[in-house]
Amino acid sequence: MRSRWAAAAAALVVTIGLAASAAPRALAENNGLAASAPLMGWSSWSFLRGDPTAAKIEAEASALKSSGLSAHGYDYVNLDDFWYQCPGSQGPNVDQYGRWVTDAAKFPASGSTNGIGVVANYVHSLGLKFGLYVTPGISKQAVAQNTPIEGTSDTADQIATTASESNYNCGGMTGIDYSKPGAQAFIDSWADEFASWGVDYVKLDGVGSSDLPDAAAWSAALNRDSTLAQSVSG
Protein backbone atom coordinates (compact mmCIF):
# COMPACT_ATOMS: atom_id res chain seq x y z
CA MET A 1 0.00 0.00 0.00
CA ARG A 2 1.36 3.44 -0.90
CA SER A 3 2.03 5.46 2.24
CA ARG A 4 -0.49 8.22 2.95
CA TRP A 5 0.92 9.26 6.34
CA ALA A 6 2.19 12.85 6.55
CA ALA A 7 5.91 13.10 5.89
CA ALA A 8 6.18 15.84 8.50
CA ALA A 9 5.62 13.34 11.30
CA ALA A 10 9.24 12.35 11.53
CA ALA A 11 8.91 9.34 13.82
CA LEU A 12 6.54 7.54 16.08
CA VAL A 13 6.30 8.24 19.80
CA VAL A 14 4.27 6.33 22.36
CA THR A 15 3.65 7.92 25.74
CA ILE A 16 1.75 5.86 28.27
CA GLY A 17 0.06 7.13 31.42
CA LEU A 18 -0.15 4.25 33.88
CA ALA A 19 -3.01 3.64 36.32
CA ALA A 20 -3.32 6.11 39.18
CA SER A 21 -2.35 3.44 41.69
CA ALA A 22 1.10 3.15 40.12
CA ALA A 23 3.80 5.78 39.96
CA PRO A 24 3.30 7.65 36.67
CA ARG A 25 6.01 7.17 34.12
CA ALA A 26 6.43 7.47 30.38
CA LEU A 27 7.64 5.02 27.78
CA ALA A 28 8.90 6.17 24.41
CA GLU A 29 10.26 4.50 21.33
CA ASN A 30 13.90 5.21 20.62
CA ASN A 31 13.29 6.75 17.21
CA GLY A 32 14.38 10.34 17.58
CA LEU A 33 11.01 12.07 17.89
CA ALA A 34 11.54 13.01 21.53
CA ALA A 35 14.53 15.09 20.47
CA SER A 36 12.44 17.26 18.15
CA ALA A 37 9.87 19.94 18.92
CA PRO A 38 6.66 18.72 20.63
CA LEU A 39 3.59 18.15 18.49
CA MET A 40 1.22 21.10 18.76
CA GLY A 41 -2.28 21.87 17.56
CA TRP A 42 -5.95 21.72 18.50
CA SER A 43 -8.15 18.89 19.80
CA SER A 44 -11.94 18.68 19.54
CA TRP A 45 -12.13 17.30 23.08
CA SER A 46 -11.02 20.61 24.53
CA PHE A 47 -14.09 22.43 23.21
CA LEU A 48 -16.57 20.40 21.19
CA ARG A 49 -16.54 17.36 23.51
CA GLY A 50 -19.41 15.08 22.46
CA ASP A 51 -20.67 17.12 19.54
CA PRO A 52 -18.06 17.23 16.77
CA THR A 53 -19.24 17.59 13.18
CA ALA A 54 -17.45 17.99 9.87
CA ALA A 55 -18.47 21.65 9.68
CA LYS A 56 -17.20 22.40 13.19
CA ILE A 57 -13.88 20.62 12.69
CA GLU A 58 -13.33 22.41 9.38
CA ALA A 59 -14.17 25.75 10.99
CA GLU A 60 -11.63 25.17 13.75
CA ALA A 61 -9.01 24.16 11.17
CA SER A 62 -9.69 27.34 9.25
CA ALA A 63 -9.34 29.39 12.44
CA LEU A 64 -6.04 27.69 13.29
CA LYS A 65 -4.76 28.77 9.89
CA SER A 66 -6.22 32.28 9.72
CA SER A 67 -5.19 33.14 13.27
CA GLY A 68 -1.56 32.62 12.41
CA LEU A 69 -1.09 29.88 15.00
CA SER A 70 -0.19 27.32 12.37
CA ALA A 71 2.76 29.50 11.37
CA HIS A 72 4.09 29.01 14.90
CA GLY A 73 3.88 25.23 14.74
CA TYR A 74 0.28 24.61 15.81
CA ASP A 75 -0.48 22.47 12.81
CA TYR A 76 -2.43 19.42 14.09
CA VAL A 77 -6.24 19.35 13.96
CA ASN A 78 -7.25 16.33 16.02
CA LEU A 79 -10.74 14.85 16.03
CA ASP A 80 -11.32 13.12 19.37
CA ASP A 81 -14.23 10.91 20.48
CA PHE A 82 -17.79 10.77 19.04
CA TRP A 83 -16.83 10.49 15.37
CA TYR A 84 -18.17 6.92 15.05
CA GLN A 85 -21.58 5.28 15.44
CA CYS A 86 -22.35 4.29 19.03
CA PRO A 87 -25.79 2.65 19.35
CA GLY A 88 -25.39 1.65 22.99
CA SER A 89 -23.40 -0.32 25.54
CA GLN A 90 -22.91 -3.20 23.07
CA GLY A 91 -20.04 -1.21 21.57
CA PRO A 92 -19.36 0.87 18.47
CA ASN A 93 -20.97 -0.20 15.21
CA VAL A 94 -18.51 -2.02 12.98
CA ASP A 95 -17.91 -2.57 9.28
CA GLN A 96 -17.47 -5.93 7.57
CA TYR A 97 -13.98 -6.23 9.08
CA GLY A 98 -14.85 -5.27 12.66
CA ARG A 99 -13.64 -1.65 12.53
CA TRP A 100 -15.63 1.33 13.81
CA VAL A 101 -18.14 2.89 11.41
CA THR A 102 -18.06 6.63 10.80
CA ASP A 103 -21.16 8.54 11.98
CA ALA A 104 -22.29 9.77 8.57
CA ALA A 105 -24.83 12.13 10.14
CA LYS A 106 -21.92 14.11 11.59
CA PHE A 107 -19.33 13.34 8.93
CA PRO A 108 -21.09 12.79 5.59
CA ALA A 109 -19.26 11.08 2.78
CA SER A 110 -18.61 12.73 -0.56
CA GLY A 111 -18.95 10.21 -3.34
CA SER A 112 -16.65 7.33 -2.49
CA THR A 113 -14.70 9.38 0.09
CA ASN A 114 -15.51 8.51 3.70
CA GLY A 115 -16.67 11.43 5.83
CA ILE A 116 -13.49 11.39 7.91
CA GLY A 117 -11.51 11.46 4.69
CA VAL A 118 -13.50 14.49 3.55
CA VAL A 119 -12.48 16.41 6.67
CA ALA A 120 -8.88 15.21 6.43
CA ASN A 121 -8.73 16.45 2.83
CA TYR A 122 -9.95 19.88 3.91
CA VAL A 123 -7.44 20.03 6.75
CA HIS A 124 -4.65 19.08 4.36
CA SER A 125 -5.77 21.74 1.89
CA LEU A 126 -4.85 24.31 4.55
CA GLY A 127 -1.39 22.83 4.93
CA LEU A 128 -2.31 21.28 8.31
CA LYS A 129 -2.29 17.72 9.64
CA PHE A 130 -5.24 15.62 10.79
CA GLY A 131 -5.51 13.38 13.85
CA LEU A 132 -8.10 10.79 14.93
CA TYR A 133 -9.12 9.03 18.15
CA VAL A 134 -9.42 5.32 18.91
CA THR A 135 -9.33 3.09 22.00
CA PRO A 136 -7.70 -0.31 22.64
CA GLY A 137 -9.38 -3.60 21.87
CA ILE A 138 -12.18 -4.64 19.55
CA SER A 139 -15.89 -3.82 19.66
CA LYS A 140 -18.18 -6.42 21.22
CA GLN A 141 -20.33 -6.00 18.11
CA ALA A 142 -17.48 -7.36 15.99
CA VAL A 143 -17.21 -10.35 18.32
CA ALA A 144 -20.96 -10.96 18.31
CA GLN A 145 -21.02 -10.83 14.50
CA ASN A 146 -17.72 -12.76 14.31
CA THR A 147 -16.54 -10.47 11.55
CA PRO A 148 -13.63 -11.66 9.40
CA ILE A 149 -10.24 -9.96 9.75
CA GLU A 150 -9.30 -8.36 6.47
CA GLY A 151 -6.75 -10.31 4.47
CA THR A 152 -6.85 -13.38 6.71
CA SER A 153 -8.95 -16.45 7.43
CA ASP A 154 -9.23 -15.38 11.07
CA THR A 155 -12.24 -13.84 12.79
CA ALA A 156 -13.00 -11.42 15.60
CA ASP A 157 -14.15 -14.14 17.97
CA GLN A 158 -10.79 -15.92 17.64
CA ILE A 159 -8.74 -12.93 18.79
CA ALA A 160 -11.05 -11.49 21.47
CA THR A 161 -10.67 -11.95 25.22
CA THR A 162 -13.37 -11.54 27.86
CA ALA A 163 -11.60 -8.61 29.52
CA SER A 164 -13.25 -5.21 29.16
CA GLU A 165 -11.34 -2.32 27.59
CA SER A 166 -11.83 1.34 28.39
CA ASN A 167 -14.02 3.27 26.02
CA TYR A 168 -15.16 6.09 28.25
CA ASN A 169 -18.19 7.30 26.33
CA CYS A 170 -19.47 4.43 24.21
CA GLY A 171 -18.28 1.36 26.11
CA GLY A 172 -18.57 -2.11 24.66
CA MET A 173 -14.91 -2.76 23.87
CA THR A 174 -13.24 -6.05 24.75
CA GLY A 175 -9.60 -7.05 24.84
CA ILE A 176 -7.44 -8.61 22.13
CA ASP A 177 -5.18 -11.61 22.68
CA TYR A 178 -2.11 -10.66 20.68
CA SER A 179 -0.74 -14.19 20.85
CA LYS A 180 -3.53 -15.28 18.50
CA PRO A 181 -3.17 -15.37 14.71
CA GLY A 182 -5.04 -12.47 13.20
CA ALA A 183 -4.68 -10.11 16.16
CA GLN A 184 -1.93 -7.96 14.67
CA ALA A 185 -3.58 -8.21 11.25
CA PHE A 186 -6.74 -6.68 12.73
CA ILE A 187 -4.85 -3.63 13.98
CA ASP A 188 -2.94 -3.48 10.67
CA SER A 189 -6.20 -3.33 8.75
CA TRP A 190 -7.49 -0.54 10.98
CA ALA A 191 -4.29 1.46 10.55
CA ASP A 192 -4.49 0.94 6.78
CA GLU A 193 -8.04 2.27 6.79
CA PHE A 194 -6.97 5.35 8.74
CA ALA A 195 -4.15 5.85 6.24
CA SER A 196 -6.61 5.67 3.36
CA TRP A 197 -8.63 8.43 5.03
CA GLY A 198 -5.57 10.67 5.29
CA VAL A 199 -5.01 10.41 9.05
CA ASP A 200 -1.61 11.76 10.17
CA TYR A 201 -1.88 11.24 13.94
CA VAL A 202 -3.55 8.56 16.05
CA LYS A 203 -4.61 9.05 19.66
CA LEU A 204 -4.97 5.71 21.46
CA ASP A 205 -6.95 6.61 24.57
CA GLY A 206 -7.97 4.91 27.79
CA VAL A 207 -4.77 2.96 28.29
CA GLY A 208 -2.91 1.64 31.32
CA SER A 209 -0.08 -0.78 31.93
CA SER A 210 -2.27 -3.70 30.81
CA ASP A 211 -2.59 -2.08 27.38
CA LEU A 212 1.09 -2.19 26.48
CA PRO A 213 0.37 -4.95 23.91
CA ASP A 214 -2.19 -2.66 22.23
CA ALA A 215 0.32 0.19 22.10
CA ALA A 216 2.93 -2.14 20.62
CA ALA A 217 0.47 -3.48 18.03
CA TRP A 218 -0.56 -0.01 16.91
CA SER A 219 3.08 1.05 16.81
CA ALA A 220 3.93 -1.88 14.55
CA ALA A 221 0.90 -1.27 12.35
CA LEU A 222 1.61 2.42 11.86
CA ASN A 223 5.27 1.81 11.15
CA ARG A 224 4.53 -0.67 8.35
CA ASP A 225 3.73 2.03 5.82
CA SER A 226 5.64 4.99 7.19
CA THR A 227 6.08 6.80 10.47
CA LEU A 228 3.63 9.13 12.12
CA ALA A 229 2.92 10.59 15.51
CA GLN A 230 0.92 8.40 17.84
CA SER A 231 -0.26 9.55 21.24
CA VAL A 232 -1.30 7.01 23.85
CA SER A 233 -2.93 8.64 26.85
CA GLY A 234 -4.32 7.21 30.04
Secondary structure, 3 states (H helix, E strand, C coil): CCCCCCCCCCCCCCCCCCCCCCCCCCCCCCCCHHHCCCCEEEEHHHCCCCCCCHHHHHHHHHHHHHCCHHHHCEEEEEECCCCECCCCCCCCCECCCCCECECCCCCCCECCECHHHHHHHHHHHCCCEEEEEECCCEEHHHHHHCCECCCCCCEHHHHEEEEEECCCCCCCEEEECCCCCCHHHHHHHHHHHHHHHCCCEEEECCCCHHHHHHHHHHHHHHHHHCCCEEEECC
